[in-house]
Amino acid sequence: MSSPHERELAYHERLYSGFAQSHFARPAVRALRAHMVHRILRRTGVTQRSRVLSLGCGIGDTELLLAPHVGEVVGVDLSPAAIRQARADAERLGIRNARFKLGTEVDGRFDAAIAIFFLHHLPDDELAALPHKLRAQMPEGVFYSLDPSRRRLSGVVGRLLIPGLMKRYQTEDERELVPEETRGFFEVAGWKADVSLYDFGSSPLAGLFPGWAGGYRMARAVDDAILRAPWLARRGSNFEILARLG
């Protein structure tokens, strides 16, 4: 029987062998990634002097958008296909301050770490251990993550109406996370952590209609209004963790 890591790697090797490259290049998905980068910059406060670690970087589509705004971004991922694509895209775009490494470990100190749709792939024991591991590499740093919420209304609707498509985007081992429980892992490790909702329906819309950038932007504007209503925001699709040390 294969392990969760083996199953995750096999899934992502298939994902990053054609589908992801074409899908992530579509206008709505690019607009979503650009919004994510703007949010990372605003919430973390990283600057052009900052060294940033990206966990589970995939093909580097977020990291290559972030690179012009920071000193250096180092992405790590278990998928050889993803790392090959990320390195090729960095070379093609002439981006020299983005490095991509195969595996989970990287040397050196960082000012910030990001994890975009990554934590929900980790087994519970690894998720609990991650905040402790990060402390050694960023004793006064900031951490930002984005993951699907277990309370998300979009997940309930998706599983009812389009279960086949939902499975295409999910592995058998990943799961939605409870925002407050995820924040708790960081607080136990000594981080000062906050949780907030990122969106209600705009990210799922970008996945369903990746060519419709205008639709994504309209949905994002609606999301910004919805998230001001706590009783609706609670059922949001994805949540952020912002944690600091020092």
ZIFENZI-V105104 format. One record per residue. N is the residue number from 1. RES is the residue in one small letter. SS is DSSP state (@ for helix, = for strand, . for the rest). PSI is psi as a letter, one per 30 degrees, with the letter a starting at -180 (none if undefined). OMEGA is omega as a letter, one per 20 degrees, with the letter a starting at -180 (999 if undefined). Layout:
N&RES&SS&PSI&OMEGA  N&RES&SS&PSI&OMEGA
This chain:
1&m&.&k&a  2&s&.&l&r  3&s&.&l&r  4&p&@&e&r  5&h&@&e&r  6&e&@&e&r  7&r&@&e&r  8&e&@&e&a  9&l&@&e&r  10&a&@&e&r  11&y&@&e&a  12&h&@&f&r  13&e&@&e&r  14&r&@&e&a  15&l&@&e&a  16&y&@&g&r  17&s&@&h&r  18&g&@&e&a  19&f&@&e&a  20&a&@&e&a  21&q&@&e&a  22&s&@&e&a  23&h&@&e&a  24&f&@&f&r  25&a&.&f&a  26&r&.&l&a  27&p&@&e&a  28&a&@&e&r  29&v&@&e&r  30&r&@&e&r  31&a&@&e&r  32&l&@&e&a  33&r&@&e&r  34&a&@&e&r  35&h&@&e&r  36&m&@&e&a  37&v&@&e&r  38&h&@&e&a  39&r&@&e&r  40&i&@&e&a  41&l&@&e&a  42&r&@&e&a  43&r&@&e&a  44&t&@&f&a  45&g&.&g&r  46&v&.&l&a  47&t&.&a&r  48&q&.&g&r  49&r&.&f&a  50&s&.&k&r  51&r&=&k&a  52&v&=&k&r  53&l&=&k&r  54&s&=&j&a  55&l&=&k&a  56&g&.&h&a  57&c&.&f&a  58&g&.&b&a  59&i&.&g&r  60&g&.&g&a  61&d&@&e&r  62&t&@&e&a  63&e&@&e&r  64&l&@&f&r  65&l&@&e&a  66&l&@&e&a  67&a&@&e&a  68&p&@&f&a  69&h&@&f&a  70&v&.&l&r  71&g&.&e&r  72&e&=&k&r  73&v&=&k&r  74&v&=&j&r  75&g&=&k&r  76&v&=&k&r  77&d&=&l&r  78&l&.&f&a  79&s&.&j&r  80&p&@&e&a  81&a&@&e&r  82&a&@&e&a  83&i&@&e&r  84&r&@&e&a  85&q&@&e&a  86&a&@&e&r  87&r&@&e&r  88&a&@&e&r  89&d&@&e&r  90&a&@&e&r  91&e&@&e&a  92&r&@&e&a  93&l&@&f&a  94&g&.&g&r  95&i&.&j&a  96&r&.&f&a  97&n&.&g&r  98&a&=&k&r  99&r&=&k&a  100&f&=&k&a  101&k&=&k&r  102&l&=&k&r  103&g&.&a&a  104&t&.&f&a  105&e&.&k&r  106&v&.&k&a  107&d&.&l&r  108&g&.&l&r  109&r&.&l&a  110&f&.&l&r  111&d&.&f&a  112&a&=&l&r  113&a&=&k&r  114&i&=&l&r  115&a&=&j&a  116&i&=&j&a  117&f&.&h&a  118&f&.&e&a  119&l&@&e&a  120&h&@&f&r  121&h&@&f&a  122&l&.&k&r  123&p&.&l&a  124&d&@&e&a  125&d&@&e&r  126&e&@&e&r  127&l&@&e&r  128&a&@&e&a  129&a&@&f&a  130&l&@&e&a  131&p&@&e&r  132&h&@&e&r  133&k&@&e&a  134&l&@&f&a  135&r&@&e&a  136&a&@&f&a  137&q&@&f&a  138&m&.&i&a  139&p&.&f&r  140&e&.&h&a  141&g&.&a&a  142&v&=&k&a  143&f&=&k&r  144&y&=&k&r  145&s&=&l&r  146&l&=&k&a  147&d&=&l&r  148&p&=&k&r  149&s&=&k&r  150&r&.&f&a  151&r&.&g&a  152&r&.&k&r  153&l&@&e&a  154&s&@&e&r  155&g&@&e&r  156&v&@&e&a  157&v&@&e&a  158&g&@&e&a  159&r&@&f&r  160&l&@&e&a  161&l&@&e&a  162&i&.&h&a  163&p&@&e&r  164&g&@&e&r  165&l&@&e&r  166&m&@&e&a  167&k&@&f&r  168&r&@&e&a  169&y&.&f&a  170&q&.&k&r  171&t&.&l&a  172&e&.&f&a  173&d&.&f&r  174&e&.&l&r  175&r&.&l&r  176&e&.&l&a  177&l&=&l&r  178&v&.&k&a  179&p&@&e&a  180&e&@&e&r  181&e&@&e&r  182&t&@&e&r  183&r&@&e&a  184&g&@&e&r  185&f&@&e&a  186&f&@&e&r  187&e&@&e&r  188&v&@&e&a  189&a&.&g&r  190&g&.&g&r  191&w&.&l&r  192&k&=&j&a  193&a&=&k&r  194&d&=&l&r  195&v&=&k&r  196&s&=&l&r  197&l&=&k&a  198&y&=&e&a  199&d&=&l&r  200&f&.&e&a  201&g&.&f&a  202&s&@&e&r  203&s&@&e&r  204&p&@&e&r  205&l&@&e&r  206&a&@&e&r  207&g&@&e&a  208&l&@&e&a  209&f&.&i&a  210&p&.&f&r  211&g&.&f&a  212&w&.&i&a  213&a&@&e&r  214&g&@&e&r  215&g&@&e&r  216&y&@&e&a  217&r&@&e&r  218&m&@&e&r  219&a&@&e&r  220&r&@&e&r  221&a&@&e&r  222&v&@&e&r  223&d&@&e&a  224&d&@&e&r  225&a&@&e&a  226&i&@&e&a  227&l&.&f&r  228&r&.&f&r  229&a&.&j&a  230&p&@&e&a  231&w&@&f&r  232&l&@&e&a  233&a&@&e&a  234&r&.&f&a  235&r&.&g&r  236&g&.&l&a  237&s&.&e&a  238&n&=&k&a  239&f&=&l&a  240&e&=&k&r  241&i&=&k&r  242&l&=&j&a  243&a&=&k&a  244&r&=&l&r  245&l&.&l&r  246&g&.&none&999
